[in-house]
Amino acid sequence: MKTINKENIILASGSPRRKELMARAGIDFKIHVADVDESEVDPNMAPEEYVCLLSKIKAQAVAPIYPGAWTIGADTIVAVGNTILGKPAGHRQAVDMLTRLSGRDHSVLTAFTITRPSTNDMVTKAVNTRVRFKKLSTDEINWYAGTGEPYDKAGGYGIQGIGAFLVQEISGSYTNVVGLPVCELIKTLLSLGAISFKEAK
């Protein structure tokens, strides 16, 4: 496959969705999952501040291992106002989250941090997409919670999966809701010189 790399890129995430989005964008990268305890970050922080901090922590956990490469850390959250909805621990919590999101708008924020220790470069950006759920019936909520799809996803749903039927409309980046704002990521990697669309001679 044709790639746009100029330099080595490390993805500090085990998310299959981020892996697929980056591969589709033509980025050649290595995965090294960041081993961090997300529970140590205060969930009462403002949502954008919270998600930016987590992306930095993830990037900085892996970057020292590859000082000459560009390491990307990312985190995605769902927020209703200033309340962050994490990943539901089980059926009851998934039902509660979906009930809360039913018939209303919420924000999906993904932050990414790109860093390279050898040059002391570090950039963190957050992208916010507004998502509106249709009004869900109790049967729809219980059925979707029973599919098992909500349990590894912020806010308890996956827009790229079965959960697509929940979403009435979005305003902003679709890939951001999936887990990585590809347009903004590519723009930032270009500005850092990590990738190039110029053909090698």
C-alpha positions in Angstrom: 0.0 0.0 0.0 1.2 3.5 -0.8 2.2 5.4 2.4 2.9 9.1 3.3 5.5 8.6 5.9 8.8 10.5 6.0 9.8 9.3 9.4 8.9 6.5 11.9 5.5 6.8 13.6 4.4 5.0 16.8 0.7 4.6 17.8 0.5 4.4 21.6 -2.9 2.8 21.5 -4.4 -0.7 21.2 -7.7 0.6 19.7 -8.6 -1.4 16.6 -10.6 1.6 15.4 -7.6 4.0 15.6 -5.4 1.4 13.9 -7.8 1.1 11.0 -8.3 4.8 10.6 -4.5 5.5 10.4 -3.9 2.6 8.1 -6.7 3.8 5.7 -5.0 7.2 5.7 -1.9 5.8 4.3 0.2 6.0 7.4 2.8 3.3 8.1 3.1 2.9 11.9 4.1 0.6 14.7 1.8 -0.1 17.6 3.1 0.1 21.2 0.2 0.2 23.7 0.7 2.7 26.5 0.4 1.1 29.9 -1.2 3.9 31.9 -3.8 3.9 34.7 -6.5 6.2 33.5 -8.3 6.1 36.9 -5.5 8.3 38.3 -6.8 11.3 36.2 -9.5 13.3 37.9 -12.8 12.7 35.9 -14.2 16.0 37.4 -11.9 18.1 35.2 -13.3 20.0 32.3 -13.8 17.4 29.5 -11.4 19.0 27.0 -8.7 19.4 29.7 -9.3 15.8 30.8 -9.0 14.3 27.3 -6.0 16.3 26.4 -4.2 15.3 29.6 -4.9 11.6 29.0 -3.6 11.8 25.4 -0.3 13.4 26.7 0.1 10.8 29.4 -0.3 8.0 26.9 2.1 9.6 24.4 4.7 10.3 27.1 4.5 6.7 28.4 5.7 5.3 25.1 7.8 8.1 23.4 11.0 7.6 25.5 11.3 4.1 24.1 11.5 5.6 20.5 13.2 9.0 21.0 13.7 9.6 17.3 10.2 8.6 16.2 6.9 10.5 16.3 4.7 8.9 19.0 0.9 9.5 18.9 -1.2 9.2 22.0 -5.0 9.6 21.8 -8.1 9.5 24.0 -11.8 9.8 23.3 -14.6 10.7 25.7 -18.3 11.4 25.5 -19.5 14.4 27.5 -23.0 15.7 28.4 -22.3 19.2 29.4 -19.4 19.0 31.8 -20.1 15.4 32.8 -17.8 12.8 31.3 -19.3 9.4 30.3 -16.7 6.7 30.4 -17.0 3.1 29.2 -19.9 1.2 30.8 -18.8 -1.6 33.1 -21.9 -3.8 32.4 -25.4 -3.9 31.1 -27.0 -1.7 33.8 -24.5 1.1 33.3 -24.8 0.8 29.5 -28.6 1.2 29.8 -28.2 4.2 32.1 -25.8 5.9 29.6 -28.0 5.2 26.6 -31.1 6.5 28.4 -29.2 9.6 29.3 -28.2 10.2 25.7 -31.6 9.4 24.2 -33.2 12.3 22.3 -30.5 14.8 23.1 -27.1 16.2 21.9 -23.8 15.3 23.4 -20.1 16.0 22.6 -17.5 13.5 21.5 -14.0 14.8 22.2 -10.9 13.1 20.9 -7.5 14.6 21.8 -4.2 13.5 20.3 -0.7 14.2 21.3 2.2 13.9 18.9 5.7 14.0 20.4 9.3 13.3 19.5 11.8 13.4 22.5 14.9 13.8 20.3 13.7 17.3 19.2 11.5 18.2 22.2 8.5 18.5 19.9 5.1 18.0 21.4 1.7 19.1 20.0 -1.7 18.4 21.6 -5.0 19.1 20.0 -8.6 18.3 20.8 -11.5 18.0 18.3 -15.2 18.2 19.4 -18.0 16.7 17.4 -21.7 17.2 18.3 -23.8 14.1 18.1 -27.6 13.8 18.5 -29.3 10.6 19.4 -32.8 9.9 18.2 -35.4 9.3 21.0 -34.8 5.7 21.9 -37.4 3.2 23.2 -36.8 1.1 26.2 -36.7 -2.0 23.9 -34.1 -0.4 21.7 -31.9 0.5 24.6 -32.1 -2.9 26.2 -31.6 -4.7 22.9 -28.5 -2.6 22.0 -27.0 -3.0 25.5 -27.5 -6.7 25.0 -25.3 -6.8 21.9 -22.2 -6.4 24.0 -21.0 -3.6 21.7 -21.2 -0.7 24.3 -18.7 -2.1 26.8 -15.4 -1.0 25.4 -16.6 2.3 24.0 -16.9 5.8 25.6 -20.5 6.7 26.2 -21.6 3.2 25.6 -22.0 3.1 21.8 -20.1 2.7 18.5 -21.1 4.9 15.6 -19.2 2.7 13.2 -21.0 -0.5 14.3 -24.5 -1.5 15.3 -24.8 1.7 17.2 -25.1 3.7 13.9 -28.9 3.3 14.3 -28.9 5.4 17.5 -27.5 8.5 15.8 -29.8 11.0 14.2 -27.2 13.5 13.1 -23.7 14.7 13.7 -22.0 18.1 13.4 -18.2 17.9 12.8 -15.7 15.1 12.2 -17.2 11.6 11.8 -13.8 9.9 12.3 -13.4 11.9 15.5 -16.5 10.0 16.8 -14.9 6.7 15.7 -11.8 7.5 17.7 -9.4 9.7 15.8 -9.9 13.0 13.9 -8.0 12.0 10.7 -8.2 15.3 9.0 -6.7 17.2 11.9 -4.2 14.5 12.6 -2.9 14.6 9.0 -2.7 18.4 9.1 -0.6 18.3 12.3 1.7 15.5 11.1 2.3 17.5 7.9 3.1 20.6 9.9 5.7 18.7 11.9 7.3 17.2 8.8 6.5 13.6 9.9 4.6 12.9 6.6 4.7 14.2 3.1 2.5 13.9 0.0 5.4 14.7 -2.3 6.5 11.7 -4.4 10.0 10.5 -3.5 12.5 11.0 -6.4 
